[in-house]
Amino acid sequence: MAKAHANRPREEDKASDRDRALAAGPRILYAVTFLSGAALMGLEMSGARLVEPHFGSTIYVWGSIIGMFMLALSIGYWAGGRLADHSPRLETLGAVLLAAALLTLAIPPLAPRFCAWINTFEAADVRYRTLFASLVLFAPPSVCMGMVSPFVVRLAASRMAALGSVAGSLYAVSTLGSILGTLLVSFVLVELIGTSSIVYGIGVLLAALAIHCFFRGGGVFRKAGTTLAILGAGGGYLGAGTPLTQTLPGDTLLEVKESAYHFITILNSRSQIPPYQLPARLMMFNNLIESGILLDENTLEIPPPPARTACGYVDLLHLGMVLTGKPPRNMLIIGCGGGVGPRMFKENYPRSVASIDVVDIDPWVFRLAEKWFEYPFSGDPVIKSHVADGRLFVEQSAPERKWDYIVMDAYSSGGRIPKHLITREFFRVIKDRLTPDGVMVINVISAFEKPASGLDHSRLFRSVYKTLEEVYGAGRANGGGLYAFPRNRSGQGENIIMLATGEAMPRFDAREIDRRYRSIRNRHLSHTRLDEVVPRQITVRPDLSDVPLLTDDFCPTDSMVHR
């Protein structure tokens, strides 16, 4: 009896704390639940955007982020329930929210440096690097946010008889908040203010909720906790504008734009082809060079046409002309970048090229190409720009619409390979739209041959080869109209240009290709650097026994990307 009597005041104290929390207003608890749910999903959506520039846009990134958040929530639910039973006070809830706020505010300045450091461990599989980075960056604040729901249920359930309805209502409100956070971040905020500012805003929101709990609950936290929250929010502001792309010493940053598809960086730097010291303007997607144009050495501005590429792979897009023996007339280019490729075809063959359809799903790519690379986004009689998905554009074009030169340049390095643009079904659609004497040019970044031992970085090339062979080589001798030209034959990840031809195009051997190149080099290709590339043609069919055929149903390219 004495022991029971001794415990009674403590239980009564806890009940009075809970009563004061309810007296402060049940709407507070619902507001905290709703906004913390929005903050949690906003952080999850932003988390993937923060790590993509460093680890690629692959299923591994999303798997790491989702799995880590689920783990953190599980821990948070367990820890929140125990803490709520021990100290069911608004001030304690405020302390949990403050911890979540401070940990969130630390993410923007920490993430780029930490991810770059993790990537120095190249021997570790990129999947585990991604998982570890996600765990370190996002698990701590997510655990704290996971603690909120059981804590609020403990404070709001004043009567055990109503526990089920209270818990159900609060979790419904939390889910509605999560829906809002997901849609707001993905549909509006990413392109409006950028990822690092979103994460900073989430931290400020959590700090504001913590301050509100401190003031409504009272106690020592009212002053000390509020001061800490304000200082943390102020310090976190310094990380709000942290750039998510990386530049080298001597580069001049011109513009950074975070679109729905890429972190796009425009900068003045140096040429990526010999001579390397020539000034150039580059467009980068997610820390990787996507496009470049040479600048005037004196003015550091774009010189008069014709455009000159600062990235050697653009020259390789002309390899299809070796087979056709002439410049294209009607072109389709899927993937714009800085628009240097379309400009080169238009400006170097003004009497031959009648139309160039350029398709890119990202409107900001077109806008920045127009602003910084003098790409004619609108009103040009030859180059027609289409903001659309490449596959849908082709499928929805008039059936009689055909092109004699189709360039697939939408396969960026670093894991951004749109899977629906690399499958058997897509290549069949392209084949139907290719003129009988036309050629499709594909830029793939991969190694070209299977190594005797060690990591195999050639699987992407060999899978694409296998897929193209089924579509373009069926019933035709020697693999039909399918060719491959590595840029360097380095054995590592590099640009490999693959050519697939229409039904009327005969098969050429390596000697004939060399002869055809020499016959048109001075007349049409003097502005390109193909002398060393043409002899590097892969003349032996690669081993395809251990790589899959890429289909709409099965396209595991995430595990094949060379990074």
Solvent accessible surface area in square Angstrom, and as a share of the most:
residue,aa,sasa,rsa
1,M,198,0.88
2,A,84,0.65
3,K,162,0.68
4,A,60,0.46
5,H,112,0.50
6,A,70,0.54
7,N,70,0.36
8,R,120,0.44
9,P,69,0.43
10,R,159,0.58
11,E,101,0.45
12,E,98,0.44
13,D,84,0.44
14,K,46,0.19
15,A,34,0.26
16,S,43,0.28
17,D,20,0.10
18,R,39,0.14
19,D,76,0.39
20,R,137,0.50
21,A,3,0.02
22,L,39,0.19
23,A,88,0.68
24,A,15,0.11
25,G,18,0.18
26,P,70,0.44
27,R,210,0.77
28,I,12,0.06
29,L,1,0.00
30,Y,70,0.27
31,A,47,0.36
32,V,1,0.01
33,T,1,0.01
34,F,60,0.25
35,L,53,0.27
36,S,7,0.05
37,G,5,0.05
38,A,12,0.09
39,A,2,0.02
40,L,19,0.09
41,M,46,0.21
42,G,1,0.01
43,L,0,0.00
44,E,19,0.09
45,M,41,0.18
46,S,1,0.00
47,G,0,0.00
48,A,0,0.00
49,R,26,0.10
50,L,1,0.01
51,V,0,0.00
52,E,11,0.05
53,P,2,0.01
54,H,6,0.03
55,F,3,0.01
56,G,2,0.02
57,S,34,0.22
58,T,11,0.07
59,I,118,0.60
60,Y,48,0.18
61,V,0,0.00
62,W,82,0.29
63,G,43,0.41
64,S,8,0.05
65,I,0,0.00
66,I,81,0.41
67,G,39,0.38
68,M,4,0.02
69,F,2,0.01
70,M,118,0.53
71,L,96,0.48
72,A,1,0.01
73,L,25,0.13
74,S,68,0.44
75,I,77,0.39
76,G,0,0.00
77,Y,96,0.36
78,W,164,0.58
79,A,25,0.19
80,G,0,0.00
81,G,25,0.24
82,R,156,0.57
83,L,52,0.26
84,A,1,0.00
85,D,79,0.41
86,H,138,0.62
87,S,22,0.14
88,P,2,0.01
89,R,81,0.30
90,L,4,0.02
91,E,11,0.05
92,T,20,0.12
93,L,0,0.00
94,G,0,0.00
95,A,33,0.25
96,V,11,0.06
97,L,0,0.00
98,L,13,0.06
99,A,39,0.30
100,A,0,0.00
101,A,0,0.00
102,L,56,0.28
103,L,70,0.35
104,T,0,0.00
105,L,7,0.04
106,A,49,0.38
107,I,3,0.02
108,P,0,0.00
109,P,46,0.29
110,L,81,0.40
111,A,1,0.00
112,P,14,0.09
113,R,160,0.58
114,F,31,0.13
115,C,0,0.00
116,A,36,0.28
117,W,132,0.46
118,I,8,0.04
119,N,37,0.19
120,T,93,0.54
121,F,103,0.43
122,E,137,0.61
123,A,108,0.84
124,A,40,0.31
125,D,53,0.27
126,V,35,0.20
127,R,103,0.37
128,Y,132,0.50
129,R,27,0.10
130,T,1,0.01
131,L,86,0.43
132,F,95,0.40
133,A,0,0.00
134,S,0,0.00
135,L,75,0.37
136,V,57,0.32
137,L,5,0.02
138,F,0,0.00
139,A,15,0.11
140,P,52,0.33
141,P,1,0.01
142,S,0,0.00
143,V,31,0.18
144,C,17,0.10
145,M,8,0.03
146,G,1,0.01
147,M,24,0.11
148,V,1,0.01
149,S,15,0.10
150,P,21,0.14
151,F,0,0.00
152,V,0,0.00
153,V,20,0.11
154,R,65,0.24
155,L,0,0.00
156,A,13,0.10
157,A,12,0.09
158,S,55,0.36
159,R,151,0.55
160,M,153,0.68
161,A,98,0.76
162,A,20,0.16
163,L,62,0.31
164,G,58,0.56
165,S,77,0.50
166,V,25,0.15
167,A,23,0.18
168,G,43,0.41
169,S,48,0.31
170,L,3,0.02
171,Y,91,0.35
172,A,54,0.42
173,V,31,0.18
174,S,18,0.11
175,T,77,0.45
176,L,104,0.52
177,G,0,0.00
178,S,23,0.15
179,I,87,0.44
180,L,78,0.39
181,G,4,0.04
182,T,35,0.20
183,L,82,0.41
184,L,74,0.37
185,V,6,0.04
186,S,45,0.29
187,F,162,0.68
188,V,70,0.40
189,L,38,0.19
190,V,10,0.06
191,E,70,0.32
192,L,124,0.62
193,I,85,0.43
194,G,13,0.12
195,T,1,0.00
196,S,11,0.07
197,S,33,0.21
198,I,6,0.03
199,V,0,0.00
200,Y,44,0.17
201,G,35,0.34
202,I,15,0.07
203,G,0,0.00
204,V,53,0.30
205,L,56,0.28
206,L,0,0.00
207,A,3,0.03
208,A,54,0.42
209,L,14,0.07
210,A,0,0.00
211,I,42,0.21
212,H,79,0.35
213,C,0,0.00
214,F,0,0.00
215,F,100,0.42
216,R,109,0.40
217,G,25,0.25
218,G,9,0.08
219,G,53,0.51
220,V,118,0.68
221,F,76,0.32
222,R,98,0.36
223,K,165,0.70
224,A,63,0.49
225,G,3,0.03
226,T,18,0.11
227,T,75,0.44
228,L,86,0.43
229,A,0,0.00
230,I,104,0.53
231,L,120,0.60
232,G,15,0.15
233,A,18,0.14
234,G,45,0.43
235,G,41,0.40
236,G,6,0.05
237,Y,140,0.53
238,L,151,0.75
239,G,1,0.01
240,A,9,0.07
241,G,67,0.64
242,T,18,0.11
243,P,78,0.49
244,L,12,0.06
245,T,10,0.06
246,Q,85,0.38
247,T,64,0.37
248,L,132,0.66
249,P,135,0.85
250,G,80,0.77
251,D,33,0.17
252,T,73,0.42
253,L,91,0.45
254,L,52,0.26
255,E,41,0.18
256,V,64,0.37
257,K,33,0.14
258,E,18,0.08
259,S,0,0.00
260,A,46,0.36
261,Y,79,0.30
262,H,22,0.10
263,F,2,0.01
264,I,0,0.00
265,T,0,0.00
266,I,0,0.00
267,L,2,0.01
268,N,24,0.12
269,S,18,0.11
270,R,118,0.43
271,S,4,0.02
272,Q,69,0.31
273,I,5,0.03
274,P,78,0.49
275,P,82,0.52
276,Y,123,0.47
277,Q,134,0.60
278,L,38,0.19
279,P,9,0.06
280,A,0,0.00
281,R,15,0.05
282,L,4,0.02
283,M,0,0.00
284,M,18,0.08
285,F,13,0.05
286,N,8,0.04
287,N,25,0.13
288,L,61,0.30
289,I,68,0.34
290,E,25,0.11
291,S,5,0.03
292,G,0,0.00
293,I,1,0.01
294,L,5,0.02
295,L,4,0.02
296,D,45,0.24
297,E,118,0.53
298,N,141,0.72
299,T,87,0.51
300,L,85,0.42
301,E,98,0.44
302,I,20,0.10
303,P,29,0.18
304,P,110,0.69
305,P,87,0.54
306,P,68,0.43
307,A,8,0.06
308,R,123,0.45
309,T,3,0.02
310,A,0,0.00
311,C,8,0.05
312,G,6,0.05
313,Y,27,0.10
314,V,4,0.02
315,D,1,0.01
316,L,4,0.02
317,L,5,0.02
318,H,0,0.00
319,L,0,0.00
320,G,0,0.00
321,M,0,0.00
322,V,1,0.01
323,L,1,0.00
324,T,28,0.16
325,G,20,0.20
326,K,107,0.45
327,P,12,0.08
328,P,5,0.03
329,R,137,0.50
330,N,48,0.25
331,M,0,0.00
332,L,0,0.00
333,I,6,0.03
334,I,4,0.02
335,G,9,0.09
336,C,9,0.05
337,G,8,0.07
338,G,0,0.00
339,G,0,0.00
340,V,2,0.01
341,G,8,0.07
342,P,4,0.02
343,R,6,0.02
344,M,3,0.01
345,F,0,0.00
346,K,52,0.22
347,E,42,0.19
348,N,37,0.19
349,Y,12,0.04
350,P,98,0.62
351,R,234,0.85
352,S,36,0.23
353,V,8,0.05
354,A,40,0.31
355,S,23,0.15
356,I,0,0.00
357,D,8,0.04
358,V,0,0.00
359,V,0,0.00
360,D,17,0.09
361,I,73,0.37
362,D,1,0.00
363,P,38,0.24
364,W,63,0.22
365,V,0,0.00
366,F,0,0.00
367,R,107,0.39
368,L,2,0.01
369,A,0,0.00
370,E,77,0.35
371,K,125,0.53
372,W,50,0.17
373,F,0,0.00
374,E,96,0.43
375,Y,2,0.01
376,P,32,0.20
377,F,53,0.22
378,S,87,0.56
379,G,84,0.80
380,D,15,0.08
381,P,109,0.68
382,V,26,0.15
383,I,2,0.01
384,K,90,0.38
385,S,29,0.19
386,H,52,0.23
387,V,76,0.44
388,A,32,0.25
389,D,23,0.12
390,G,5,0.05
391,R,33,0.12
392,L,89,0.44
393,F,35,0.15
394,V,0,0.00
395,E,74,0.33
396,Q,139,0.62
397,S,21,0.14
398,A,48,0.37
399,P,107,0.67
400,E,135,0.61
401,R,76,0.28
402,K,82,0.35
403,W,1,0.00
404,D,27,0.14
405,Y,1,0.00
406,I,0,0.00
407,V,0,0.00
408,M,0,0.00
409,D,18,0.09
410,A,22,0.17
411,Y,7,0.03
412,S,16,0.11
413,S,32,0.21
414,G,4,0.03
415,G,2,0.02
416,R,43,0.16
417,I,16,0.08
418,P,42,0.27
419,K,78,0.33
420,H,68,0.30
421,L,7,0.03
422,I,0,0.00
423,T,1,0.00
424,R,55,0.20
425,E,46,0.21
426,F,0,0.00
427,F,0,0.00
428,R,115,0.42
429,V,34,0.20
430,I,0,0.00
431,K,55,0.23
432,D,94,0.49
433,R,25,0.09
434,L,10,0.05
435,T,29,0.17
436,P,81,0.51
437,D,72,0.37
438,G,0,0.00
439,V,0,0.00
440,M,0,0.00
441,V,0,0.00
442,I,0,0.00
443,N,5,0.03
444,V,0,0.00
445,I,40,0.20
446,S,1,0.00
447,A,2,0.02
448,F,13,0.05
449,E,97,0.43
450,K,99,0.42
451,P,49,0.31
452,A,117,0.91
453,S,93,0.60
454,G,69,0.67
455,L,138,0.69
456,D,41,0.21
457,H,53,0.24
458,S,0,0.00
459,R,66,0.24
460,L,2,0.01
461,F,0,0.00
462,R,1,0.00
463,S,0,0.00
464,V,0,0.00
465,Y,22,0.08
466,K,59,0.25
467,T,0,0.00
468,L,0,0.00
469,E,30,0.14
470,E,68,0.30
471,V,9,0.05
472,Y,1,0.00
473,G,9,0.08
474,A,73,0.57
475,G,93,0.89
476,R,49,0.18
477,A,76,0.59
478,N,124,0.64
479,G,24,0.23
480,G,1,0.01
481,G,0,0.00
482,L,2,0.01
483,Y,3,0.01
484,A,1,0.01
485,F,2,0.01
486,P,0,0.00
487,R,56,0.20
488,N,79,0.40
489,R,103,0.38
490,S,64,0.41
491,G,28,0.27
492,Q,106,0.47
493,G,24,0.23
494,E,13,0.06
495,N,19,0.10
496,I,0,0.00
497,I,0,0.00
498,M,0,0.00
499,L,1,0.00
500,A,0,0.00
501,T,0,0.00
502,G,4,0.04
503,E,104,0.47
504,A,68,0.52
505,M,14,0.06
506,P,77,0.49
507,R,90,0.33
508,F,21,0.09
509,D,93,0.48
510,A,46,0.35
511,R,206,0.75
512,E,47,0.21
513,I,1,0.01
514,D,49,0.25
515,R,115,0.42
516,R,50,0.18
517,Y,7,0.03
518,R,126,0.46
519,S,61,0.40
520,I,5,0.02
521,R,78,0.28
522,N,122,0.62
523,R,157,0.57
524,H,37,0.16
525,L,1,0.01
526,S,86,0.55
527,H,58,0.26
528,T,16,0.09
529,R,106,0.39
530,L,0,0.00
531,D,81,0.42
532,E,121,0.54
533,V,8,0.05
534,V,4,0.02
535,P,95,0.60
536,R,58,0.21
537,Q,12,0.05
538,I,25,0.13
539,T,89,0.51
540,V,120,0.69
541,R,143,0.52
542,P,16,0.10
543,D,70,0.36
544,L,8,0.04
545,S,100,0.65
546,D,64,0.33
547,V,6,0.03
548,P,27,0.17
549,L,39,0.19
550,L,0,0.00
551,T,18,0.10
552,D,75,0.39
553,D,139,0.72
554,F,113,0.47
555,C,16,0.10
556,P,38,0.24
557,T,1,0.00
558,D,17,0.09
559,S,63,0.40
560,M,8,0.03
561,V,28,0.16
562,H,46,0.20
563,R,95,0.34
